Amino acid sequence: MAEHDSDREGREPDEKGVPFDEDAAWAAIVAGYGEEPPDPPGSRPFRSVEDLALPEPEPEGEDDGGVEGGGAGDKPAKPLGSSVSFAPGVGPRDYTAREPSDDDFDEDDEGHFVPPEPPPLPAADATAKFAWLAVIGGPVLLLLAVLLGWEMTWWLATLGVGGFLGGFVTLVVRMKTDEDDGDPGRGAVV
């Protein structure tokens, strides 16, 4: 309240005896609603979205050479839009870089890097295969039971949850470590 009272200090005090006529204030607002102030000098009139592609209208004060409908022969016609159009299938996103060749390099360049073939994946033993089957098969079994509306019996739940947990623990225990010796704090070996 103190903020509202502080900006009233420089003004005259309100008259206590005259009631405020709210209906008259609203009537004044509604009466002045439809009026639009004149445009400032030099401004262009508002154009709706539908008329934006049309050429600019000529200002009313210009002389059109005495010919009704404008002097079409005096001025060249303006283009209707300013956008750039491309033929179908041609545009800035259709650019492809050319293939590099050996002529692109100087004497200092060594040429293209071709990575060596990766080593083949190690063969999985039977324990690892069954562990992966349990990790993936347990949740799939439970999902099938829910989707097909099977009754969730104790053996179905035990097989799904126990298979997932048992397969996961088996895979974690069988992970190999990269340590060659018992001293992991030696740092970098050169």
C-alpha positions in Angstrom: 0.0 0.0 0.0 2.9 2.3 0.7 4.0 2.1 -2.9 0.6 3.2 -4.2 0.4 6.1 -1.8 3.9 7.3 -2.5 3.2 8.1 -6.2 0.1 10.1 -5.2 2.0 12.7 -3.2 2.6 15.1 -6.1 -1.0 15.0 -7.3 -4.0 16.7 -6.0 -6.0 14.8 -3.3 -9.0 12.9 -4.5 -12.3 14.6 -3.9 -14.2 12.6 -1.3 -17.7 13.9 -2.1 -17.9 13.0 -5.8 -18.6 9.4 -6.6 -16.9 7.7 -9.5 -19.2 6.8 -12.4 -17.9 3.5 -13.7 -20.7 3.2 -16.3 -19.7 6.6 -17.8 -16.0 5.6 -17.9 -16.9 2.3 -19.8 -19.1 4.1 -22.2 -16.3 6.5 -23.0 -13.9 3.6 -23.6 -16.4 1.8 -25.9 -17.2 4.9 -27.8 -13.5 5.5 -28.6 -12.7 1.9 -29.4 -13.4 1.9 -33.2 -11.4 5.0 -34.0 -7.9 4.5 -35.4 -5.3 7.2 -35.2 -3.9 8.4 -38.5 -0.7 6.9 -39.9 2.5 9.0 -39.4 3.8 10.8 -42.5 5.9 8.6 -44.8 4.7 5.3 -43.4 3.2 2.6 -45.7 -0.3 1.3 -45.1 -0.9 -2.0 -43.5 -1.2 -5.0 -45.9 -2.9 -8.2 -45.0 -1.1 -11.6 -45.4 -3.1 -12.4 -48.5 -1.8 -9.2 -50.3 1.9 -9.6 -49.4 2.7 -11.3 -52.7 1.1 -8.6 -54.8 3.2 -5.6 -56.0 3.4 -2.5 -53.8 0.5 -0.1 -54.4 1.6 3.3 -55.8 1.3 6.2 -53.4 -1.8 8.3 -54.0 0.1 11.5 -54.5 2.2 10.4 -57.5 1.3 11.5 -61.0 0.4 8.6 -63.2 1.0 10.4 -66.5 -2.6 11.1 -67.2 -3.4 7.5 -68.2 -6.1 5.8 -66.3 -5.0 2.6 -64.6 -1.4 3.7 -64.2 1.4 4.2 -66.6 2.4 0.7 -67.5 4.7 1.7 -70.2 6.6 4.2 -68.1 7.9 1.9 -65.4 9.1 -1.7 -65.6 7.0 -4.2 -63.8 8.2 -5.3 -60.4 8.6 -9.0 -59.6 5.9 -10.4 -57.3 8.1 -12.0 -54.8 11.7 -12.0 -53.4 12.2 -15.6 -52.7 14.6 -17.8 -54.7 13.0 -20.9 -56.2 14.9 -24.0 -57.3 14.0 -26.6 -59.8 12.7 -29.9 -58.2 15.6 -32.0 -57.0 18.1 -29.0 -57.1 18.9 -26.9 -54.1 21.4 -26.1 -51.4 20.6 -29.4 -49.5 21.3 -31.5 -52.6 25.0 -30.7 -52.6 27.4 -33.6 -52.4 31.1 -33.3 -51.9 33.4 -34.7 -54.6 35.4 -37.8 -53.9 38.9 -37.2 -52.8 41.8 -38.2 -55.0 45.5 -38.6 -54.6 46.0 -35.3 -56.5 44.5 -33.4 -53.6 47.6 -33.9 -51.4 50.9 -32.0 -51.4 54.3 -33.6 -50.9 53.9 -33.1 -47.1 50.7 -35.1 -46.9 50.9 -38.8 -46.3 47.7 -39.8 -48.1 44.4 -41.3 -46.9 44.3 -43.3 -43.6 43.0 -46.8 -44.1 42.4 -48.5 -40.7 43.5 -52.1 -40.4 40.9 -54.8 -40.2 39.7 -55.4 -36.7 40.5 -58.7 -35.1 37.7 -61.3 -35.1 35.5 -61.6 -32.2 36.4 -64.3 -29.7 34.4 -67.5 -29.8 31.9 -67.6 -26.9 31.8 -70.7 -24.7 28.5 -72.4 -23.7 28.3 -70.7 -20.3 28.4 -67.2 -21.8 25.8 -68.2 -24.4 23.4 -69.5 -21.8 24.0 -66.4 -19.6 23.1 -64.1 -22.5 20.1 -66.2 -23.2 18.9 -65.9 -19.6 19.6 -62.1 -19.5 17.5 -61.5 -22.6 15.1 -64.4 -22.4 13.9 -63.7 -18.8 12.4 -60.2 -19.5 11.1 -61.4 -22.9 9.3 -64.3 -21.2 7.7 -62.0 -18.6 6.7 -59.5 -21.4 5.1 -62.3 -23.4 3.2 -63.5 -20.3 1.7 -60.0 -19.8 0.9 -59.4 -23.5 -0.7 -62.8 -24.0 -2.6 -62.8 -20.7 -1.0 -65.9 -19.2 -1.6 -66.5 -15.5 1.5 -65.3 -13.6 2.4 -68.4 -11.7 5.3 -68.7 -9.3 7.4 -70.8 -11.6 6.9 -68.3 -14.5 7.9 -65.3 -12.3 10.8 -67.3 -10.9 12.0 -68.3 -14.3 11.8 -64.7 -15.7 13.3 -62.8 -12.8 15.7 -65.5 -11.7 16.9 -66.1 -15.2 17.7 -62.4 -15.7 19.5 -62.1 -12.4 21.4 -65.3 -12.7 22.5 -64.5 -16.3 23.6 -61.0 -15.3 25.6 -62.2 -12.3 27.2 -64.9 -14.4 28.3 -62.4 -17.1 29.7 -59.9 -14.4 31.7 -62.6 -12.6 33.2 -64.0 -15.8 34.4 -60.6 -17.1 38.1 -60.5 -17.7 40.3 -57.9 -16.2 43.2 -56.3 -18.1 45.6 -56.5 -15.2 48.6 -58.7 -16.0 50.1 -58.6 -12.6 48.9 -57.8 -9.1 50.2 -54.2 -9.0 47.6 -51.9 -10.6 49.3 -48.7 -9.4 52.4 -48.8 -11.5 51.2 -46.1 -13.9 52.1 -46.0 -17.6 54.4 -48.8 -18.9 56.7 -47.7 -21.6 
